[in-house]
């Protein structure tokens, strides 16, 4: 579940950084989001390793990360849905 606060989405669930990024990208949809914007949306503790997180998600084909823009792939969407990462609390 995501709630907006001052134009920043906040994920109302405690999950790891990779899953957190996947859920935000799922929420954004096909346009994707710039790395700088995504970083602002993440909790401070997850920002430090964002480049490594995006590289890992890209390497596993869950995210397409090119030219500082991250987009969720069809495989990433399926992962989010099958694992219930966007299920209500």
Beta strands, then each sheet from edge to edge (+ up, - down):
strand 1: 2-5
strand 2: 8-11
strand 3: 33-34
strand 4: 63-66
strand 5: 69-72
sheet 1: 1+ 2-
sheet 2: 3+ 5- 4+
end
